[in-house]
Amino acid sequence: MSIPSVSNKMKLTNLDVAVPLEETQPAPGATYAIGDVQGCFDDLLRLLDKIDFDPDVDQLWFTGDLVNRGPNSLEILRFVKGLKSGAISVLGNHDLHLLAVAVGVSKVRKKDTITDVLEAPDCEELLFWLRHQPFLHHDPVLDYTLVHAGLPPQWDLHKAQACAKEIETVLQNSNYGEFFKYMYGTKPRRWRDGLEGWDRLRFIVNCFTQLRYCDRNGRLDLVSRRNSTVKKKRLLPWFKAPNRATEGSPIIFGHWASLSPGRANVPGVYPLDTGCAYGGRFTALRLQDGRYFQTRCFNTPFR
Ligand SMILES: [Mn+2]
């Protein structure tokens, strides 16, 4: 089988061209990107029913934050781990919080719903699996990139992939617990290639798992949340930052429940977190044809 040329790659993302291919080949299966699950396992099952998910041929991409806030963090971890290569999940801030609690660096907070995982007989293997998940996934054929929160304007895709590798290497090392001692914090705010040590790793992990806003000079703002502050400081969503080096590369992300899928008004930007754990909706995007699927969420204590 030859490597698809650029023109074939373009065609694979176009439904009109993909249909004849299905007539001559076995059904290749679809790829669904799914927003933050946050422990809402029953809601996930209803969404998978709706898309008629077939684990033998379909692949699921998760935007991360599989756990916490919803009622069933344990089952969702077991389920996604059990899908093996049929699922790709990037790491989110709640996933990292679970890992930090497990190594004793963080404490369980009032709204956390992760103790079922921590007390499970298979906790160790679930968390081993979790910390081996990526921070970024890129599919060159589908031409989509998946992260939990965002990317700073200074990184192009190549740099983002390299930075993801750096932090993945740290988490997959047996000394990974050390990282959590230095992970928390909102600085540095601006990327430099020369950043080193914990500052460098903190910047990288903040982009992948926390980022929402940047200022016009491309500095992260991980503090401002209120609309009035965002306006006053003239902050921009990271994907609207001027001269963003990943402009034109389709990016799927979660983490930001108040963004509406399909209404980011920026080409190639696909927010999928629709607040499942907060009585919102649950969203899947079929990458082959760009179609959205949604279910309402019921199984949540935080309505
Ligand atoms: Mn998040």
Boltz pocket constraint, residues with backbone or C-beta under 6 A from the ligand:
constraints:
  - pocket:
      binder: B
      contacts: [[A, 65], [A, 92], [A, 93], [A, 94], [A, 148], [A, 209], [A, 254], [A, 255], [A, 256]]
      max_distance: 6.0
